[in-house]
């Protein structure tokens, strides 16, 4: 059995660790509340962008546009697919980073000509260790998702799509379905798919109100797809991923704090037994010494 001094040092160490895990839990909880508020504030804008695109596509069923071009003439083995992978900048978040990175690695193996865009320091380190090349990495973005940072990512993706350096653009991220349920999502950013923009008739009747898009529907799509839709999708994914990371870290730190609490109980019991054993040993030695002195 370890000595009482060793057990006391172990207890002190576990208590310090518990303080750290409790602090990290509180920080993650605060970050999660801020991220949710940010997403709720921006949601009406993104919803309006989505409904506007749906309205344009519904009014112009024969519309031909480069953002709608799926490039069917390019065979699968020659299609250049860009994957934007959102990971965290830190660990200590359970399986949060592991799940999205494993999906990304599987998609890269399945794609003949992939291009990888990494967001997050954990993802960059993961692919570097495995000698998986990536086109570009966006560091220090996930800890403070903003529209400005989403613009830096989306502008690069849109430009490569327009230059035909990419035929498809997909984003992989983690969505917080609930506090206890996180799911990895894969969404196609470009090209736009008409089926993803269902149109609902206005309340009060099936007739379409007269709307004119100036100078043309094509010009409106040129304006709102890069700066509204794609940028909004990237920003939404960044906030969802950040929220998921904070939720995963809260769960991990809560579990670590509970484990530390259980460990302290066991260590306290072990310490009391060791102290009692030491006291008993001292009493035995004193009694033995007194008995020898009488002889």
C-alpha positions, 0 to 999 in steps of 0.5 A: 500500500502507498504511504499516506504522503503519496496518497495525499499528493495524489489527492491534491493532484486530482483536486487540481485537475478537477478544478481545471475540468470544471473551469473548462466546462463553464467556458464551453457552456458560455461559448455555446450560449454565444454561438447559439445566439449568433446563429439565431440572429443570422437565421432570418437573413439566410432563410430569406436568401434561400427563399429568394433563390427558390422563388427565382428557380420556380419562376424560371424553370428553363433558367440556365446558369453557371451556378446550376451547371452540374457539368454532366459531360465530365465523367466521374473519374475526372471530376474535381471535388472540393471537400471543406472539412471543419474540425476544432483547434483543440482536443478534449472534446470526446469523439468530436474531431475523430468522427468528422475526420474519419468521414473526410478520409473515407470521402477522399479515398472514394473520390478520384480527384479530390481537393481538400480544404482544412478548417481547424488545427486538429484537422491540419495536424491529422492530415499532415501526420498521414501525408494527405495533401490539402489545398489550403488550410484556414487556421484560427477560424473555428474558435470565433466564427464570423461572417468575415471569416466565412467570406474568406472561405466561400470566396476561395471556393466560389472562385475555384468553381467558376474557374473550373478548378472544382466541379463540385464543392462539399462541406463536412461538419458536425451538427448539434442535433441535441445536447447529447446527439451530435451528427456529422453532416455532408452538404453540397455547396456548389453547384446548386441543385434545384431539388434542394430549393422547394418552393411553397406558394404564398398563403392565400392562394396558389397565384404567384404575385408579380415579381420582376428581378432586375436587371435579370434573374441571372444577374440576381443569382450572380449577386446573391449566390456567392455573397448570400447563399454560399457564404451563409452556408459556410457561416452556418456550418462554422457556427454549428461545428463550433456549437457541437465542439463546445457541447462535446467538450462540456460532456467530456469535461462533465464526465472527467469531473465526475470521474475525478469526484469518484477517484477522490472518494476512493483515494480518501478511503485508501488514505484513511485506511493507510492512516489507520494502519500506520496508527495501528503499527505505531501502537503495536510498536509502542506496546511491544517496546513497553513489554520489552522494557518490563522484561 
